Amino acid sequence: MANALSFLRQANEAERRSLVASTLGWMLDGMDVTLYAMVLPKLMREFQLSTAQAGFLASITLIASAVGGILFGILADRRGRRFALITSISVYSVFTAACGLSHGMAELAIYRALLGLGMGGEWATGAALVAETWKSESRGKALGLMQSGFAVGYALAALIAALVLPRWGWRNVFFVGLLPALLTLWIARAVEESPMWMQRQKRILELGFEIRRTASSVSAASSNSGAVALTPNPEPQIPNVPRTPLGPYAKSIVVTLLMNSAALFGWWGLFTWIPSFLALPAAQGGRGFTITASSAWIFVMQSGMWLGYVSFGYASDFFGRKKTYVGYLLIGAAMVPLYAGARDARALLVLGPLLAFFGTGHFTGFGIITAELFPTSIRAFAMGLTYNFGRALSAAAPWAIGIVARTRGLGPAFWVSACAFVIAAALATALPEAQGRGLQ
């Protein structure tokens, strides 16, 4: 274990702080968005929601996250990774807490949508910051650790639900979601901006100065030329600020967007409903656990999720990004029907971490692959677009699972997620191997 984490000891202060900030931001993002899944059985009873309506509310958050991912990606490319990270964390924290003030489905839908805007922005800005700050030989491992924060956040949501929900109700569970806003105070004070983004901004400023200086010298020459002024002035050779065309990256953008859409469809359909799968009575397709027991099972499940995130970085350094990504997805797809069909509590306890390991760990690969496919000038935009537009296309997943579960039960409905994982693996084979590429 000491050797596995040696890259952390060898990192400089800027690298470590960028990793801590992005990991905590993603962890608390995972916590805030998962709080909804943890209180869902209570909400369904209080607001008289069907499984389809409950799934629709989760879908609204995912659709909004696509918009947030694009907006914050543009913001990160123009104003910096750190500024966009701070803003996105603030947005999702405030509107998670606001969910606790809702008194009906319409109000809750509005707050979930606004929460989604911030949720969509955090991943792309944090992943871009880590990718651009860390050295290439440690980038995969660092992104794996960052991605693992979501598993810790999911586990925290389960813990909060177990402690708060039985005593103080579901509203106070959402109010806890305001705490991540405190993280922004430390990021603003202690975390440095991405050096690659700063270098590009410096280059743009230097080119802008060169443009003004060239234009001034041409104007002065024209003024001093006297009679020659009647002759048309030569066109000044003004250097252009470099703009990265999207054309050469169009195929990679389309493939990664569709690939991530399928992977996210499988994940959100599955993990939005797993807490309800454990807590709902058998008559509704669940396993009938108490809130405390289901939270404990989910907490244990996150150990597998965390290990899956972290291990991907090491596995991808050895086997390659694409092979590892495809392998995780296919094994995850095979684990879904085993988990969905299990009825014994001990079987669920064993299968849960394995399902989470492979069914979630592949998301580390998406961060590594997209960071290495796209250049600095469009990296945050491309990562935000492909990850969060994928969230939007996958937004139908919780709703679709809810529709199928209404007639067939949650267990059989989870087969939809298994099929989505297989589709994502097939799409991944169309991408080039990105391992060993230096960031552009």
C-alpha positions, -999 to +999 in steps of 0.1 A: +000+000+000+029+023+008+044+018-027+009+023-043+006+057-026+042+068-032+031+091-060+014+112-033+046+117-014+065+126-045+038+152-055+044+189-049+022+211-028+002+225-058-006+190-070-017+177-036-039+207-030-056+205-064-063+168-057-077+175-022-099+203-035-113+184-065-117+151-045-136+169-017-157+188-042-167+156-060-172+137-027-196+163-014-213+165-048-219+127-045-232+132-010-256+160-019-271+142-050-274+109-032-293+124-003-324+123-026-320+086-031-317+080+006-349+099+015-369+087-016-391+061+002-401+088+027-407+114+000-429+089-020-451+085+010-454+121+020-459+136-015-479+106-027-454+099-056-455+069-079-422+052-088-424+069-122-428+104-106-400+098-082-378+087-111-388+118-131-376+140-102-342+123-104-342+127-142-347+165-139-315+168-119-296+149-146-310+171-174-300+202-156-266+189-149-260+187-187-267+224-189-245+231-159-217+210-173-216+230-205-219+264-188-193+257-162-170+241-188-171+274-208-166+293-175-136+272-165-120+277-199-125+315-198-122+324-161-102+295-148-107+261-132-105+273-096-132+300-101-156+276-118-150+249-091-158+273-063-190+285-081-203+251-089-198+238-053-217+269-039-246+263-063-252+226-055-248+232-018-273+260-016-300+242-036-295+209-019-305+226+013-334+243-004-348+209-012-356+206+025-380+236+021-402+221-006-438+214+001-447+195-031-434+179-063-433+212-083-411+230-057-389+200-053-385+198-091-373+234-093-347+230-065-335+196-080-330+213-113-310+242-098-289+217-078-282+199-111-266+230-126-239+231-099-236+193-098-229+193-136-201+218-133-181+203-105-168+172-121-155+188-153-137+217-136-122+195-109-110+168-133-095+194-156-077+210-126-062+177-115-053+166-151-035+198-158-017+201-125-004+166-121+025+150-141+016+125-168+031+095-150+008+101-120-023+116-137-043+084-139-037+075-102-046+111-092-078+111-112-086+077-097-083+091-062-104+121-072-131+100-087-131+078-055-145+108-036-179+101-050-180+067-033-172+084+000-199+110-006-224+082-014-214+065+019-217+098+038-252+102+024-261+068+038-246+076+071-264+110+073-297+093+064-292+067+091-284+093+118-308+122+108-338+107+090-353+086+119-348+114+144-354+147+126-370+137+093-361+141+056-360+179+055-331+180+079-313+155+058-313+180+029-302+208+052-270+190+059-263+194+022-254+231+028-221+221+045-200+217+013-202+255+008-176+258+035-151+241+013-151+270-011-134+292+016-104+269+017-102+265-021-102+303-026-074+307-001-052+277-006-056+262-041-036+275-071-050+278-106-041+252-132-006+260-145-015+249-180-045+273-181-024+301-167+003+295-193-023+296-221-038+328-207-003+344-206+003+333-242-030+350-253-021+382-234+013+382-251-003+378-285-028+405-277+001+429-269+019+419-301-013+427-321-015+462-305+022+469-310+021+458-347-010+479-353+007+509-337+039+506-357+019+503-390-001+534-380+030+554-371+047+544-404+016+557-424+016+590-405+053+597-412+052+587-449+041+621-462+034+619-499+037+582-497+005+582-476-015+582-508-002+547-514-023+520-498-008+509-465+006+474-465-016+450-446+000+445-411+010+409-403-009+405-371-006+371-353-039+354-345-048+343-310-048+305-313-083+290-315-087+252-314-111+240-341-135+213-329-135+195-363-105+172-356-120+162-323-156+158-335-155+120-336-139+118-301-166+141-288-195+122-303-181+087-292-173+098-257-206+115-253-226+085-264-204+061-245-208+081-213-245+084-219-249+047-219-226+042-189-245+069-169-278+055-180-269+022-165-254+038-133-282+063-125-309+038-133-293+013-109-279+034-081-308+058-078-331+029-070-308+006-050-317+024-016-354+019-024-347-017-037-333-025-002-359-005+018-392-011+000-414-041+010-414-072-011-448-064-024-433-034-042-403-054-055-379-045-027-361-065+000-379-050+031-348-037+050-353-010+076-338+024+069-309+017+093-302-017+078-304-005+041-281+024+050-256+000+065-257-023+034-251+008+012-223+020+034-205-013+030-212-012-008-192+020-010-160+002+000-162-016-033-170+016-052-141+034-036-117+006-045-130+004-080-124+041-086-088+040-071-078+007-087-087+018-122-058+043-123-033+015-115-050-010-138-051+014-167-014+022-163-007-015-167-033-027-193-041+005-211-070+029-207-094+014-232-090-023-223-095-015-186-125+006-192-142-020-214-133-048-189-148-029-159-181-022-178-186-058-190-179-073-156-202-047-140-229-057-165-226-094-155-229-084-118-262-066-122-285-096-126-268-114-098-274-086-074-309-079-087-319-116-082-304-120-047-328-123-019-306-133+010-292-104+031-258-120+032-257-124-006-266-088-011-239-078+014-212-097-006-225-089-041-230-051-034-193-042-031-184-063-062-212-046-083-201-012-071-164-020-078-169-027-115-202-009-121-188+024-109-150+022-111-151+027-149-159+064-144-123+070-134-114+058-169-137+083-185-119+112-167-085+099-178-095+092-214-112+125-220-084+145-203-059+129-226-080+132-258-086+170-258-063+200-257-061+226-229-080+252-249-112+231-250-105+205-223-129+217-196-156+224-223-152+190-239-151+171-206-181+191-193-200+186-225-194+148-229-198+140-193-229+161-185-246+159-218-243+122-212-261+128-179-289+145-198-293+117-223-292+093-194-318+113-175-345+089-186-329+061-167-344+066-132-378+073-148-375+042-171-365+019-142-395+033-123-418+026-152-406-010-156-406-015-118-443-005-116-453-037-134-423-061-131-406-050-098-372-033-093-351-065-096-361-073-132-360-035-141-323-035-132-316-056-163-320-024-183-289-010-166-269-042-175-277-037-212-266+000-210-232-011-196-227-035-225-236-007-250-211+017-234-183-010-236-190-015-273-188+022-280-155+025-261-138+002-286-141+030-312-118+053-293-080+055-297-058+044-269-048+075-250-022+061-226+012+078-228+000+109-245+013+142-231-014+168-225-016+193-253 
